[in-house]
Amino acid sequence: MYRKITNELVKWKKSEYRKPLILQGARQVGKTYILMEFAKEHYDNIIYINFENENARKPFEESIEPQVLIPKLSGISKKSITKGRTLIFLDEIQLCPPALTSLKYFNEFANDYHVIVAGSLLGVAVNHETYSFPVGKVNMMTLYPMDFEEFLIATHNPEFEPKFVEKIRNCFDTNKPMESVYHSILLEKYRQYLVVGGLPECVAKYIETQNYELIRATQNEILTSYLNDMSKYNSKNEIQKTRLTYNSITTQLAKKNTRFQYKLVKSGGRASELENAIEWLVLSGVVSRVYGLDTIKKPLEGYKNIDSFKIFISDVGLLCAKYNILANDVLYSADTLSDFKGGMTENYVCNQLVSIGHICYTWQSEGVAEIDYVIQARDGSIIPIEVKSADNSKAKSLGVYMQKFKPEYAVKVSTNNFGFENNIKTIPLYAVFCL
């Protein structure tokens, strides 16, 4: 399946400033698959080392110097290692701290060799005192679940469907409405994506079977593996708090105010008690944290309120599975979802924005107005985004924001078709990836 990060991997391979690359991402987002496919297409051969095998760790435990490691890796794999033509791929690197440290020496003394490492819980692991992170000596990328654009490409049926991505991008650029028949089809595909999500195994199962029960079973297995990680890669006194926090997110998103509340995790819950659990979830990549802004000024990061934030599940399909929402209730927009629909839609939009590289914030005006997302565009302009789960035409919060901060334009995301009026750019939910 096509993944946009492949283009970035090719740029990395060709860059004269290339360093050893760390590919981060939550478990099951497809790191190993995409790197193996990239290696097959762009290298003569690949040296694949998986540190889940204890024997694979021994060479790095004995030495972290490239001139010692390269002959050993060649011997273990029974393959020659050629500068620039062989990819050395070290998987699950969080299990072998010396291998992470070795990247510094590859950069300084053997940078002609192409090295990529991947790890599902690397963010958690490097915070552990046994790790020496090679600061400044590596390039870094993050792989997220497939966004809606990648989902459309993967599920495209060339016999019956036009090239939807091209149509969406054209409407986005021109602000012209999508043809009504295609608008309806794309909203249906958007609802399918809410159920399936963007984890490659689930998307593959959807393409193969169209069976939502099988997809849900796969999602539940992945959720179980996440919970197991919370026990395996966490301190004993944090395990229960991390699980409680993760399990509370669906409850939080069902509230009218989706801002994170410690008291909804446990009675009397406080920041001092739960902040480490939240940090673990963020570093592991299974959630995204969106901070509120005290005011709208550049740089946005300088005006975030660290005590006010929202938390979203990293994949909207897992969110639906976690909340045990029936597929048909989402596919047919059942009224029973009214309390949860807003939070689910916010979660989806957050996933899309994060996957295309945006740092998301939110803004609230003392009970008068709330903007779901504030992002900084590529040209530096600050763009407010209001999210609606249906075709609600009111945008009162955007009006308050625009009057106060005078943005170049604002964005409203809903089930409505494309348009531009009163300095508000309206885009359908299926076009968020264009932002």
SULSULJO-V154816 format. One record per residue. RES is the residue in one small letter. PSI is psi as a letter, one per 20 degrees, with the letter a starting at -180 (NA if undefined). NEAR is the number of other C-alpha atoms within 12 Angstrom. Layout:
BEGIN
((RES | PSI | NEAR) (RES | PSI | NEAR))
END
This chain:
BEGIN
((m | q | 26) (y | p | 24) (r | p | 33) (k | h | 28) (i | i | 32) (t | h | 28) (n | h | 17) (e | h | 23) (l | h | 36) (v | g | 21) (k | g | 20) (w | g | 28) (k | h | 32) (k | i | 18) (s | p | 18) (e | i | 12) (y | j | 16) (r | p | 30) (k | r | 35) (p | q | 42) (l | p | 42) (i | p | 43) (l | o | 40) (q | r | 39) (g | q | 36) (a | r | 39) (r | q | 38) (q | j | 35) (v | i | 37) (g | k | 34) (k | g | 38) (t | g | 31) (y | g | 24) (i | h | 32) (l | h | 38) (m | g | 28) (e | g | 24) (f | g | 32) (a | g | 29) (k | h | 18) (e | h | 19) (h | j | 24) (y | q | 27) (d | h | 20) (n | r | 27) (i | p | 34) (i | o | 37) (y | p | 33) (i | p | 35) (n | o | 27) (f | j | 28) (e | h | 18) (n | o | 16) (e | h | 16) (n | h | 17) (a | i | 29) (r | h | 30) (k | g | 24) (p | h | 28) (f | h | 31) (e | h | 22) (e | h | 18) (s | q | 22) (i | j | 28) (e | p | 26) (p | h | 32) (q | h | 22) (v | h | 21) (l | g | 30) (i | g | 32) (p | h | 20) (k | g | 26) (l | h | 33) (s | g | 25) (g | g | 16) (i | g | 20) (s | i | 20) (k | k | 15) (k | q | 20) (s | q | 21) (i | o | 32) (t | p | 22) (k | p | 21) (g | i | 25) (r | i | 23) (t | p | 30) (l | p | 39) (i | o | 43) (f | o | 40) (l | o | 41) (d | q | 36) (e | l | 35) (i | i | 42) (q | i | 36) (l | i | 36) (c | n | 36) (p | h | 32) (p | h | 31) (a | h | 44) (l | g | 42) (t | h | 32) (s | h | 40) (l | h | 40) (k | g | 29) (y | h | 31) (f | g | 33) (n | g | 29) (e | h | 22) (f | i | 19) (a | l | 27) (n | i | 29) (d | i | 27) (y | p | 33) (h | o | 42) (v | p | 48) (i | p | 46) (v | q | 44) (a | q | 44) (g | p | 43) (s | h | 37) (l | k | 35) (l | h | 35) (g | h | 31) (v | g | 35) (a | g | 30) (v | i | 29) (n | i | 21) (h | q | 20) (e | i | 10) (t | i | 16) (y | p | 23) (s | o | 21) (f | p | 27) (p | m | 26) (v | p | 20) (g | i | 17) (k | j | 26) (v | q | 30) (n | q | 30) (m | q | 28) (m | q | 28) (t | p | 35) (l | p | 41) (y | r | 43) (p | q | 46) (m | p | 46) (d | a | 44) (f | h | 46) (e | g | 39) (e | h | 31) (f | g | 39) (l | g | 38) (i | g | 25) (a | h | 29) (t | j | 37) (h | p | 22) (n | o | 14) (p | h | 12) (e | h | 8) (f | i | 11) (e | q | 19) (p | r | 20) (k | n | 21) (f | h | 32) (v | g | 28) (e | g | 18) (k | g | 27) (i | g | 35) (r | h | 25) (n | g | 20) (c | h | 28) (f | g | 30) (d | h | 21) (t | i | 17) (n | k | 24) (k | q | 23) (p | q | 27) (m | q | 33) (e | p | 18) (s | h | 15) (v | h | 14) (y | h | 24) (h | g | 27) (s | g | 20) (i | g | 22) (l | h | 35) (l | h | 35) (e | g | 24) (k | h | 31) (y | g | 40) (r | h | 35) (q | g | 37) (y | h | 47) (l | h | 47) (v | g | 44) (v | g | 50) (g | a | 47) (g | j | 45) (l | p | 45) (p | h | 38) (e | h | 31) (c | h | 43) (v | g | 41) (a | g | 26) (k | h | 25) (y | g | 30) (i | g | 25) (e | g | 15) (t | h | 15) (q | k | 20) (n | o | 21) (y | h | 32) (e | g | 22) (l | h | 24) (i | g | 35) (r | h | 34) (a | g | 22) (t | g | 29) (q | g | 36) (n | h | 24) (e | g | 21) (i | g | 29) (l | h | 33) (t | h | 21) (s | h | 20) (y | g | 35) (l | h | 28) (n | h | 18) (d | h | 27) (m | h | 33) (s | h | 21) (k | h | 19) (y | l | 31) (n | q | 29) (s | q | 19) (k | h | 14) (n | i | 16) (e | i | 24) (i | g | 26) (q | h | 25) (k | h | 33) (t | g | 38) (r | g | 31) (l | g | 27) (t | g | 41) (y | g | 43) (n | i | 34) (s | i | 32) (i | g | 41) (t | h | 37) (t | g | 34) (q | g | 33) (l | i | 37) (a | i | 28) (k | q | 22) (k | g | 18) (n | o | 24) (t | j | 36) (r | q | 33) (f | p | 38) (q | p | 29) (y | h | 31) (k | i | 20) (l | i | 26) (v | g | 29) (k | q | 22) (s | p | 12) (g | j | 13) (g | q | 19) (r | r | 21) (a | g | 24) (s | h | 14) (e | h | 23) (l | i | 31) (e | h | 24) (n | h | 25) (a | g | 35) (i | g | 41) (e | g | 28) (w | g | 38) (l | h | 39) (v | g | 29) (l | h | 31) (s | i | 38) (g | j | 37) (v | i | 47) (v | r | 38) (s | q | 41) (r | p | 39) (v | o | 39) (y | q | 32) (g | q | 35) (l | p | 34) (d | h | 24) (t | r | 26) (i | n | 33) (k | q | 22) (k | q | 18) (p | q | 17) (l | h | 27) (e | h | 23) (g | i | 16) (y | j | 20) (k | q | 27) (n | o | 22) (i | i | 20) (d | i | 21) (s | o | 25) (f | r | 31) (k | q | 38) (i | p | 42) (f | q | 46) (i | q | 49) (s | i | 48) (d | p | 46) (v | h | 46) (g | g | 49) (l | h | 45) (l | g | 47) (c | h | 45) (a | g | 35) (k | h | 33) (y | i | 32) (n | l | 24) (i | p | 29) (l | p | 26) (a | g | 29) (n | h | 23) (d | h | 21) (v | g | 35) (l | h | 24) (y | j | 19) (s | l | 28) (a | q | 17) (d | h | 14) (t | i | 14) (l | j | 26) (s | h | 20) (d | h | 21) (f | i | 32) (k | g | 34) (g | g | 30) (g | h | 37) (m | g | 48) (t | g | 45) (e | g | 45) (n | g | 44) (y | g | 47) (v | g | 47) (c | g | 44) (n | g | 45) (q | g | 42) (l | g | 36) (v | g | 34) (s | h | 36) (i | j | 31) (g | j | 24) (h | q | 27) (i | p | 29) (c | q | 40) (y | r | 43) (t | r | 43) (w | q | 40) (q | q | 32) (s | m | 23) (e | l | 13) (g | i | 11) (v | g | 14) (a | q | 22) (e | p | 31) (i | p | 40) (d | g | 43) (y | q | 43) (v | p | 44) (i | r | 40) (q | p | 29) (a | r | 25) (r | h | 13) (d | j | 9) (g | i | 15) (s | q | 21) (i | p | 32) (i | p | 40) (p | q | 43) (i | p | 42) (e | p | 46) (v | p | 42) (k | p | 35) (s | i | 34) (a | b | 25) (d | k | 20) (n | p | 19) (s | i | 21) (k | q | 18) (a | l | 31) (k | g | 21) (s | h | 30) (l | h | 40) (g | g | 28) (v | g | 24) (y | g | 35) (m | h | 28) (q | h | 17) (k | g | 15) (f | i | 21) (k | l | 20) (p | r | 27) (e | h | 21) (y | r | 27) (a | r | 40) (v | p | 44) (k | p | 45) (v | p | 45) (s | a | 34) (t | i | 33) (n | r | 30) (n | r | 34) (f | q | 35) (g | r | 26) (f | o | 23) (e | p | 17) (n | k | 17) (n | j | 22) (i | p | 30) (k | o | 35) (t | p | 43) (i | q | 42) (p | r | 43) (l | h | 46) (y | i | 47) (a | j | 44) (v | h | 39) (f | i | 33) (c | i | 30) (l | NA | 36))
END
